[in-house]
């Protein structure tokens, strides 16, 4: 796939052509993305869909001295088409709006970090038949359980190659693989007739690490755990977040709040909170792109900036350097990019995204965290999201269980809770040493005291 065309020559041609067409431009960037994928989906516990495909293309960003941008892309990799998109991008730039906040595209870097295990050669020999065998593991787990009545899920394998060149001397090349599998199983209690569902997923850099049996078994366990739901009364009590709950209520909201673009537009509940305590001493968080084999790891970001590890929150204090930047937001604030430019594909301009967002585990096991809870809630998921601008949250506990005298009991029905995220962070009084990794998130169990629970029991 990589040897079909000389990408370096094509990119340099694009930059030179832009110089020829508009000699007074400020800076320009060529991005080339090439990818292959395999996708198999199941519905009602049988294979319904399979696809092999590719997504290749090239784009150009070009700016004038007033910060006006032109952007164009194509899925054809040849010089004639590159000439057309460069010409179109220049037209858009000339017709665009000036932006005094734009400073420059990244400049040349002398070196990049070394991050291992981002690519698995086995993808080159992966067949559709191999992929179907992994899906069959999901189907088998569902078929062999007398309470399981249906399952949906999928397996996906992605092979992506990125090339980034700009007029300031940046030249970056990298390749990666990502394999994922998911299972959503519906179960039914034969006595009561009540149904419930459970979801589980895996995302790995190496194919050998994907385990369909484990994924479906965990989804089945989650589904059964949510059967025979009971109502409770309204009161204040501690909640213990599972790793999924921690992602739902701590990591995902923080990921949005530390996005420098959201922050600069004052759409973050962390505005005016830098260098201030926003949580208990148990809240330690970093965004680390340099973990070998990490799903969010990378040598460089979507603009060719070297990636790194960034401390976000330390002992509950939101650090001044805790925002995630691309080159635009960094230039606007007068700081260096943190290497968090994110690109969905060649057809989009860079946004901002996390790498591996990590809530640092504590020192005690999960069993110790719930041992002293006389009455509380183990919260696995909520289908609602907080208001990122204010931090306010009010939502339904879609999957949660009552904790009684240190033991996890029945599932909850029609139970809600409300809290501001800053209060939630400050009320964290324990973090487990146990943790799970889901994609780009690493999350332990977290105990939060004094949460207002809204029950429906009279």
N, C-alpha and C positions, 0 to 999 in steps of 0.2 A: 504493500500500500504506500509506503513512504518513498519508493523509488520511481513512482510514475512520472514525476516531474521535479525539476530542480527548484524547490521552494525558495531557497535563498536567492537564486537568480531572479525568480519572478517577483519576489518582494522588493529587492533592490531596484528592479525595473520600475515597479510602481512608485517608489520614492523618487527616483530620478525623473519619471514622467511628470509627477506633481511639481517638481522644481521647474521643469521646462514650461508647463502650462501656467504656473502662477509663481514666478520667482520670488515674490515678496511674502510668501506664506510664513507663518511663525514656526509651525511644527506639524509633522504628519506621522501617522502610525499605520502600519500594515499588520493585520492579524489574519493568520491562516489556521483554520481548525479542520481536522480530519478525524472522522470517527466511524467505527463499525459497531453494531449492536445486535444482540439476540434477545428476543422477548417472548415468553410463553405465559399465557394466563389460563387460570382455571376458574370455572363457575359451576356451582352446584356439584362440586367435587369431581369434575371431569374437565379434561383439556378442551378449551373452546377456541383458542387463538394462539397462533405462533407466527413470528415474523423475524426475518433476517434483513438488516438494512444498513445503510450508511448515510452519513451527513457530513458532506465536505463543502468548504467554501472559503472565501476570502473577503475581507472588508477593509475599508480605509476610513480613518478619522483624519481630518485636516482642519487646522485653525489659522485664522488670520491674526494680525496684531491687536485687534480689538476683542479677541476671545470668541468670535463667532465660529461655530462648528459646522462642518459638513460631514455627513456620514453616508456611506453607500456600501452595498455588499452584493455578492453574486455567488452562486454555487458552481460556477465554471472557472477552472483554473488554467487560463491562458492569457497571453499578453494583450490580445485584442480586447477581451472583455475587461481586463484590468484597466486598460486605457479608458473604457467607457465609465466604469465606476469612479475612477479618479476625476474624470471630467464632470460627472454628475455631483460628486461630493464638493467640488470647487464651486459649482453653481449654487448648491445649497448653502455653502459657507458665505458666499457673496450676498445671498438673499436673507441670511439669518440675522439674528439679534446679537448685538455686541454683549459681552459678559466680562466686566472688569474683575470678577472674582477668579477667572481662569488665569493661571500663572504660566504653566508650561507642562509638557509631557515629561515623564521621567528621563533623567540623563543616564549616560552609560555607566554601568557597574563593572568593576574590575573582577569581582568574584561572586559566586553564588554558594549557598550552603549545600552540604551533602545530606540528602535524605534518602534512605534506602527502602526497598520493598514497596515501591509505588506501582510497579509493573510486574505482571505475571505472564511469562512466556506461554503458559499453557493455553491462553486464549487463542493462540495461533492454530491450535489443533482441536479446539472445542467444536463439536458438531451439534446439530439440532437434536440428535439422538441422545447425546450425553446430557443435554439440558433437560430433556424429557424425563430421564431417569431421576434427576433431582426433584422434579415435580411429582413423580410417582411416589416418592417418599412422603410428601405431604398427603397425597390421596390415601395412602395405606394407613396412616395414623387415624384419619377420619373414618375410614371404612371399618377399622377394627374396634371402634368404641361404640357401645350400645346407646350412649346418650347423644353422640354427635349426629346431626341430621343434615348438615350441609357445610360447604367450605368454598371460599373464594381465595385466590392468592396468585402469586406470579413469581417467575424467575427472570432476572435480567442480567446480561453480561455486556459491559461497555468497554470499548478500547478507544481512547482519545489521544490525539496528538495535537500539540499547540506550537505555533511559531509566532513570535512577536518581534517586530522590527520597527524602529522609529528613526526619525531624522536627527535625533540627539545621540545616536550611537548605540541604542539598546538593541541587542540581538539575543533572543532567548528561545530555547527549544526544549520541550519535555514531552514525555508520554506517560500514560497511566492506564490502569485497569480498575474497574469497579464491578463487583458481582453482588447481587442482592437477591434475597428470597423473602417472601412474606406469606403469612397464613392468617385468615380470619375465619374462625370456626363457630358455627351456631350449634348450641346444645339444647336439649329439651328434657326437663324432669318428667319421667314417665308417670309419676303419681299426681303431681300438681298441674302438669301441662305447661308450666312456665318455661319460657325460652330465654336464652342469653347468648351473648357472643364474646369471644376473646380474640385478641390480635397479638401477633408477635412477628418480628422481622429480624433479619441479619443483613449487614452490609460489610463486605470485606474486600481487601485488595487482592487476595489470593483465592482461587477457585477451591482449593483443597480445604479451606476454612469454612466453606458453606455447608451447612448441615440441615437438610430439609426435615429430617426426623425430629431433631431437637426443636426446630422452629415450630412445627405443628404441635408437638407435645406440649410446649409452653403455651401456645395459643389455646389448646384444649383445657389446660389447667386453669388459665385465666377465665375462660368461659364458665367452667363449673364453679369457680370461686364466686361468680356473680349471680348464681342461681338463688332462688328462695329469699328474695330481698325483703327486708323488714323496714318499717317506718320507725323513726325516733323522734324524741321531743327536741324543741329548740333550746339550746344552751351553749355556753362556752366550754370548749374542751380542747385538748391538744390534738393535732393531726400529725401523722407520720407519712411523709411523702415517699412512695416507692421511687426507684430511679426514673420511671416514666413520669411519675408525678413531679419529681424534681425538675425534669426537662420542661414539663408543661407550665409550672408555676414559678420557676426560678431562671433556668438557663435560656429558654426561648424568649421570655420578656426582656431579659438583660441583653440578649443578642440584638434585639431591635433597639433598645434604649441606648446602647453604646455605638450604634451606627452613626458616624459623624454627620452624615447628611441629615438624618432625622434630628440629631442634636442641634445642628446649626439652624434648622428651621423651627427649633423650640417645640418639637413634637415628641420629646422624651421626658419621662418623669424624673430623669436624673439631671435635668438642666439645673444649674446653680448648686449642684451637689459635689462637684470635684473637690478633692482634698477634705471631704467631710465624711463622717461616719454614717453609712446608710444601712448597716446591718450589724449583727453580733460578731464577736471575734471568731466565730466558727465559719464566717463567710470569706473564703479565699478562692479567687477565681482568676484563671488565665486563659489566653487564647494562643495555643501553641501549634504552629504549622510545621514543626520540625520533628514530630514523632515518627519514627520509622514505621511504615505500614499504616499510618493513620489515614482514615478516609478524608479528613480535611487537610492533610499534609500536602506540601508542595515546595518545590525549589524556588519558584517565582509565582507572582500573582498574575491577574489578568492583564496587567500592563507591563510585565517584565521586571517588576520590582522584587528584589530578594525577600523571601518570607522569613519570619522569625518568631520567637516566643514573646508574648506581651503579657505583662501583669496588668490585670484589670481592677480587681478589688483585693486588698490585703488587710487581713484582720478586721474586716468590715468597713474599711475606708476605701472609697472610690478614688482611685489615683488620678492625678491630673493628666497623666499619659494614658489613661484607660480607654480612650476612644479608638475606634477602628476607622482608618482612613484609606481612601484611594488618593491618587495624585491631585484630583480637583479639590477635595475637601481639605487635604493637607496644605495645599497652596493657599486656600482661602483663610486658613488659620495661621499660616506662617510656620508650619512644622513639617517634618518629613513624613512621607507616606509610611504607614505601618505594614504595607504589603498585603492589604486586604481587598484589593480590587477584585471583583468577582464577575465572571462572564458566563452566561448560559451557553452561548455559542458564538460563531462568527457573525451572526445576524443581529447581535445586540451590542450596545456600548457598555462599558464597565459600570457596575454598581458597586455596592460594598457588601461583603459577607464575612462570616466567621471562618476560621480554619478548624481547629479542634478546641471547642469551648469546654473547659474543665472546671468543675467544682471540686476542689481538693478534698479527698476522703479524710475522715477523722481517724480515731484510734480504737474505737469500740465496735464490736459486732452488732449487727441488726437486732439480735435477740436481746442484747442489753438495752437497746434503745426503747423497746416496747415493754420490757420487763416491769418497769415501775409505772406504766400507764394503767391507772385504775379504770378509766373510761376515756376512750378517744377514737380516732378514725384513722384507718390505713387508706390513704388516697392514692389510687393508681392512675386515674385520668378524669378529666372534665372536658366536655365538648365545647366549653366556652373559653373566651380569651379576655385578658385584662385590657383596659384602656391604657395604651402605652404612653399617651400624653400626660395622664394624671396618676397612673398606677393603681387606679381603683379596679377592684374585681368583685363581681357577684355572679355566681354561676352554679350550675347543677353538677353534683358529683355523679358522673356517669358510671364509674366503676370504683367502688370503695367498700370497705368492710369495717364493722364495729370492732374495737379492741376492748376487751373486758379482762381486767386483772392480768394484764400482760399476755393475753392470748387473742389471736385473730378469730373473730366469730363471723356471724352472718353478714351477707351483703346488704347494702343500704338501698332504700327505695324512697324516691321523692325527697331527697336531701340536698340542700343547697348550703353554700357558705359565702360570706362576704368579708373582704379585708383589703386594705391598701397594701400594695407590694412592699412599700418601705416598712410598714408595721410587721408584715410577714418576715422580712429579712431580719429585723431587730429582735423578733421573737424566736429565732432559731436557737435552740439550746442543746442540740446534739446532732452530730453528723457521723454516719457509720464508716467503718473501714471497708465494708462491702460496697461494691459499685458495679455498674454495668455500662457498657459502651454501646450506644445506638448511633450509628452513622458518625456525625461530627460532634456528638455530645458524650461526655463522660460524667456519669451522675451517680452519687451514693444515695442512701436513705437519709432523709432529713426530718428531724422532729421540730415542730413549731408549737409553742404554747399559746393558750388563750385565743383560739380562733372562734369566731361567732358562727355557730352551726344553726341553720334554719331547717328544722324538721317539720314533718306534716302530721305527726301523731298528736291526737287530742290530749 
